[in-house]
Amino acid sequence: MAAVKVDESEDLNQNDELHEVKAVENDAVDQEECGEQSKKKKKKRKKKKNNAEGEAGETVECDEQVEAVANEVEAVKLNGDAESSSQKAPEGEDGGDGAEGENKKKKKRNKKKKGGGAGGGTGKQQTVPPSIPIVELFDEGAYPVGEICDYPPVNDGRTAKNRVLTEEMKVMDESQSHLYEDMRIAAEAHRQTRQYMKSIIKPGMTMFNICEELESTARKLIKENGLDAGLAFPTGCSLNHCAAHYTPNAGDPTVLGYDDVCKIDFGTHINGHLVDCAFTLTFNPKYDQLLAAVKDATNTGIRAAGIDVRLCDVGEQIQEVMESYEVELDGKTYQVKPIRNLNGHSVGQYRIHAGKTVPIVKGGEATRMEEGEVYAIETFGSTGKGHVHDDMETSHYMKNFEVGHVPLRLAKSKQLLNVINQNFGTLAFCRRWLDRLGQTKYLMGLKNLCDVGILDPYPPLCDQKGCYTAQFEHTIILRPTCKEVVTRGDDY
């Protein structure tokens, strides 16, 4: 409307100018008829007349410009009205597409604000091999969120589905945002590390080099900083009948073969808020059904888990799914069996096993999952007996979370314990990591710390020789409003 007001004032000024021109013309005619003016006055009047005619011509041009501007303003106004009416039109009527287009524009703007993706909101792109820390790839608070799931109904009629709409639950959820943010950083470091390692692991590589490369990459992405950020436990790379807790010690010559089934299990943490996630790597397609069985079982356990769900009910559903698969190897058919003495577990801050176990067979504990807990849902499938035992040389160790002060006599044990407290705390570690810190001749000290109960050894866990085992694992958060599979990725 402001533009319209300016145009009207111009019209008034131009009309006044036209009246003046006509008055000048009438005076000139009267003066010519009377013939009383001198030639000088005639020349002046003629000059005035010419000037007036020029001004009149300019006035006509101004009128035409004013009229054109007015027409443009009117057209813009009509178009604006048409657009506004189309935006107000409900879906299914004329103009619905316009409103939908506007909504799409808003969504695009929101996506730009949120950031996300490998480059995050900072404009940086990850290198190959990965070397830029996750905290530098994303804007603070814009770290990728895991898979969001509803809670399942419980057999006794209780359900947590409506929590997502409850204001009280939203406030409680927001109060734990710092914990979720730490775990999302750790999860993104895990996703990018495993994506890179899957692209480079090939038959013929030594297991030692595989673990060293993986851990080096993960340390860069998590931006290792003492106990504030780093690896949550040593990289497991158990082969074939060995199901868990194997990582090579110094001098181990084991080489990955084409027919091997390799379980890659590693974790990362920020401020002790850790993620535990694993997958199985094969090169021979004959193992595809074995991997499919274990992956399906893990996803079943994730779907079954939730607030107020009994742990034994989760295990029963996992077993039912896994045992429905068969795998044919070298002309012989095997039913895939869950390894009954391996379990998932709850996770705490700086504590990989926080007290609760998630069985993968029926008949476990009837303890219920609770709001705010974090769980590692992992399943193991085997073509053997479905039962593991300790075997081979120990590589994994972890400080007992419950142990108090224990007096030590050996000076080497005291020195080694100080190193463990400063670098690992209550997180698991391995002999390779002690070597990396420059520790030597520490085996006697390790044994002494285990004998007095300060450390717990975790030897490799193996089924019968000649069989094959597989593993898949994800970390989930039982948030007040929903269940978040924080380590979920495009790969599994």
N, C-alpha and C positions, 0 to 999 in steps of 0.2 A: 504493500500500500504506500510506502514511502515514495517509491518511484512514481506512482500515479499522482501524488500530490505535487511533485516537481513538474510534471508535464502540464497540469492545469494552470499553474502560475505563468508558465511560458506562453500559453494561449492568450491569457489576458494581456500580457505585455505586447504581444504581436498585434492584437486587435486595436489597441491604442495607437500603435504606429500606423495602421491602415487608415484610421480616422484622420490622423494628422496629414497623411498624404492627400486624401480627398479634399481636405480644407485648402491645402496649398494649391491644388489644381483648380478649384472654384475661384479662388482669389485671382489666379493668373488669367482666367477667362474674363472675369469682370474688368480687370485692369486693361486687357487688350481691347475690349469693346469701348471702354470710355476713352482710351487713347490719351489720358492725361499724364502718364508717367514719361519720363525722359528715356533716352536710349540706354543710359547707364543702369537705370532701374530695371529696364526690360532685360538687359544682360544679366543683372543680378537674379531677377526672377527666373530667367531661363536656366541660369546655373542651379538655382534652388530646385527648379522643376526636374532637371536631370538627376540631381542628387536624390530627390524624393522618389523618382521612378526606379532608381537603382535600389534604394532601400525597400521599395514595394516588391521588387523582384526577389530580393533576399528574403523578404517576409513570406512570399509564396513558397519559396524553397523550404523555409523553416516549417511552414504549415505541413508540407508534404513529409518532412522528416519526423515531425511530432506525430503525425497520423501513423507513420510506419512503426514508430516506437510503441505507440498505444496498441497497435495490432499485435506486435510481438508480446507485449505484456499480457494481453488478453489470451493469446495462444498458450503462453506459459501457465497462466492461471488455470485454463481449461485442462491442460495436461496434468497439472498438479492435482486437480480435483479427481481426475480419472485414476491416477495412481493411488491416491489415498482411498478411493472407493474400492479399488481392486484389492488393496491390502486388508481392508475391513471385511471383504467378502468371505464367508465361511467355506470350509472345504466342501468340494462337490459342486459349488456354484462358480459362476464366472468370476475370475480374479483369484481363484485358489492357487493357481500356479505362481502368481505374483507374490503371495504371502509365503509360499513354500520357498521361492527363490530368496526372499528376505531372510527366512530362517536359516537357509544354507549359508548365506553371507555371514550371519551372526556366528554360526558354528565354526566357520573358517577362522573368523577373528579370534574366537575363544581358543581354538587349537594353536594359533600362533602365540597366544599369551602363555599357554601351558608349556610349550616346548615339547621335549620328549624325543624319542628316536636316538640313533647312535650319536648324532651331533648335539642333542640336547638343546637347551635354550641359549647357550653361549655362542653359538655359531661355529664351534669347533667340530671337527670330524676325527673319529678314531683312526689311528695309524695302523698299518699292517707291517709287522706284528703289533698287537695292541701295546701301547706304552703310556697313553694319557690317563691319569687317574679319573675315576668316575666322578669325583667331586668337582673336577675341572671341566667335565663334559656337559654337565647339567646345571641349570640354575638351582639355587638352594630351594628345597621343597618341591622341585619338579621332577624328582626321580621316578622312574617307571613303576607303576603300581602293578602288583601281581594279579592273578586271576581272582575275581570276586565271585563268590558262590553263596547261595542261600543255605541256611541250615536245614537238615532233614528233620522230619517229624520223628518223635520218639515213640516207642511201642506203647507207653502208658498214656499217650495222648498229649504230652507236652510238646511244644514246638517253639522254635526260636525264630521263625520266619518273619514275624511282624516287628522284630527289633529294629529293622532298618528305618522304620517310620517313626520310632519313638524318640521324642526330644531328649529324654533322660539318657538313652543309650548313645545318642549323637554326642552329647556333652562328655560322656565317659570315654567315648571313642577318641574325641579330640584331645582329651587329656593325655593320651598315650601316643600322640603323633610323633614325638621324638623317637620313641622306640621303633615305630613303623619306618620312620625315615632312615634310621641306622640299618635296619634289616634290608630295606630296599636298595641301599647303596651296596651292601654286601652281596645281595642277590644279583644285581646288575654286573658286578665284578665277576661273579660266578658264571653268568650267562655268556659274557664276552670272552672269558678265558676258555670255557669249554667249546665255544664255537670255533675259536682259533685252533685249539688242540685237535679237534676232530678233523680239521683240514690238513694237519701236518703229521699225525700219527700214522705210520705205515709199518707193515711187516719188515723185520730186519733191524728196527731200532731197539736199543737196549732199554730195559725198563728203568734203569738208573737215569739215562738221559731224558726219557719221557717225563719222569717226575721232576727232575731239575728244571726243565723248560716250563712245565706247567706252573710250578711254584714260583718261578721267577716272574712269569707273566702275571699271575694273581697278585703277587706282592706289589708290582707296579700299579695295577688297576685299583687295588684297595688302598694304596698309598700307605704302606706299612709304617707304623709309628709305635714301636714298643708294644705295650699292652693296650693302647688305644685303638689300634687298627692292625689287622694282619690276617694270617692264616689260623683257622680254628683248630685244625688237626692235620696230621701228615696225609699226603696223597696216598690213598689206597689204589693199588693197581693189580688186584688179585687175579690169577689166571686159572681158567678151567675148573678143576675140582676144588680149588681154594676159593672160598666165598668172600672172605673179608679179612682185614687187618694185615695185609701184606704190603710192605713197601721195601724196596731194596736197601740193604745196608751197603756201606762202602765196599767195593770189590765184588759185588754181586754181578755175574756176567750174563744173567738171564736176558734172552732176546725174544721179542714179540714175533710170533709166527702167524702165518696165514690162517691156520686152523685153530688158533687160540680164541678163547672167549675171555675178554678182559673187562673187569669191573673198575671203572674210574670213579672214585669216591673222594671228594675233597670239600672243604668248607672255608668260609671267610667270615670275618666279624668286624664290627665297628663298636667300640666301647663294650665289648663282651657280648653284644647282641648278635648272635651268630646264625648262619644258615648252614644246613647239612643237606647235601644234594648229590645224587649219584646216577650214573647211567652205565649201560653195558655196550661195549664196542666189539664188533665182529667184522670179518672180511669175507667169510664164506657164507653164502646165503642159506646153507642148510640149517643154520641156527635161527632163522627168522621166526619160526613158530615159538621157539623157547623165549625169545625176547618179547614177542607179542603177548605171550601168556603172563609174563612178569609185569610188563607195562600195564596191561589191562587190570591186573590184580592191584597194582599200586593206585591206579586211578579209581578203582572201586573203593579202596580204603579211604581215599581222599573224600569221595562223595559220601561215604558212610559216617565220617567223623563229624563231630559237632558238639555244641554245648548240651550237657545232660545225656549224651550217648554213652552207653556202657562199652568199655574197651573190648569185652568178650564178643559183643555183637559185631564190632568192626572186624575182628579176626575171623569170625565165622563166614562173613561175606567174602573176605579175601580168599579163604581156602576154597570156597565153592567155585569162584571164578577161575582160580589158577588150575584146579584139578579138572576143569572142563577142557583143557588143552592137551594135545598130544604132539610129539615131535618125532619125526623119523630120521634116524642117524645111521648111515651105513647099512641100510636094509632092515634095521630093527626099530620098532616103535616103542616109545617111552611115554608114559603119562608124566606130565610136569607136576612135581611135588613141591609144596611149600616146605622150606627148611624150618621145622617146628621149634627149634631152640634158638632161632634168631628173631629179633623183634624190632619194631619201631620204638620210639621213645619220646618222652617229653624233653624239652630243651629249656635251660635257664641261662641267666647271664653268667658268662664264663664257665658254663657247665653243660657239657654235651649230653650227659644223661642226668636228667633232673629228678628221677625217682619213679616215674610211671612208665610202664612198658605197653606197647600196642602189639598184641599177638597177631600172627598171620595164620593161625589155625583156631578152630573153635575150642571152647573150654577154658579160656583164660579168665582173668580177674573180672569181677563185675563192677569194678570202680568206674565212676563216671568222669568224662571229660568236663572241664570247667571253663567258664568265661575267663578270657585273658591268658590262657595257656598257649604255649607254642609246642607243636609236635613235629617230629620228623617221621613221616609215614614212609616206611621202606619195606619192600617185600623181596624175598629171595626164592627163586625157583631152581629145582635141581632135577637131573635125570638119574640121580643116584638114590641113596637111602632117604634123603630129606632130613639128615641129622649131621651136625658138624662137631669136630673135636679139635683140640689144640694140636698143632703140628708145625714143623719147620722152625727156623731161627726167629726169635722175637726181635721186633723192630719198634713197636709202639709202646709208649709208657705214658702214664698220666698221674698227676698228684691226686691223692685221695682227698676229696672235697671236704670230708667230715673230720679229717685227722687234726689233732691239736699239736701242741709242742711235744716233740720226742727228742730226748737227749741223744747226741751222737758222739761216738768216740773217735772215729776215723776222721782225720783232717781232710782227706780227699772227699769224703761224703759231705762234710760241712761246706766245703768250697763248691762242690757240684750242686748242692741244694740251693745255695745262694744264686748260682747261675740260672737254675730252673725257676726260682721265684721271680727273678728280675725279667726273664725273657718269656716265660710261658705261663707262670701262675698256676691256675688249675686247668689250663687247656692241655690237650694231648700234644706230645712231641715225639720225635724219633731220633735214632742215633745219627742220621745224616745231618740233622739240625744242630746237634752238639758238635759234630765235625765242622760245620759251617761257622760256629762261634769260636773255633780254635781250641776246643777241648780235646785233650789226648789222655790216653790211659785211664779212662773213666769207667771201664766195665766193672771193676771191683766196687767202685762207689755206687754204681747203679744197683748192683746186686744187694749191697748193704741197705740202701734206701728201700728196696723192695722187701727185704727180710724184716725190717722194723715196721713196715706198714705205711711208710710215708708215700711211696710210689706203688702203683699197681701196674704189672706188666700185662700187655694184651698181645699174645702170640697169634699168628695166623690161624684162621678157622677153616678147616677143610672137611669136605665130604669124602666118600670113598674114591680112591684113585681111578682114573679112567672116565669119570662122569664129568658133566658140565653144569656149571651154575651161572645164574644171571641175577642182576640186581637193578632196581630202579627206585629212586627216592626223591621226595620233595618235602620242603618245610612249609607248614601251614600255621597261620595265626588265627586263633579263635577270638576275633574282635567282638566287642559288645554288639555291633550292628550287623556283622557279616563274617564270613569265613574267607580269608585271603590266602591263596596259594602263592606265596611270595616269590618262589623260585621258578614258577612256570615260565616256559619259553616256547618259541616256535618249534624247537626240536622235539621236546617231549614235556 
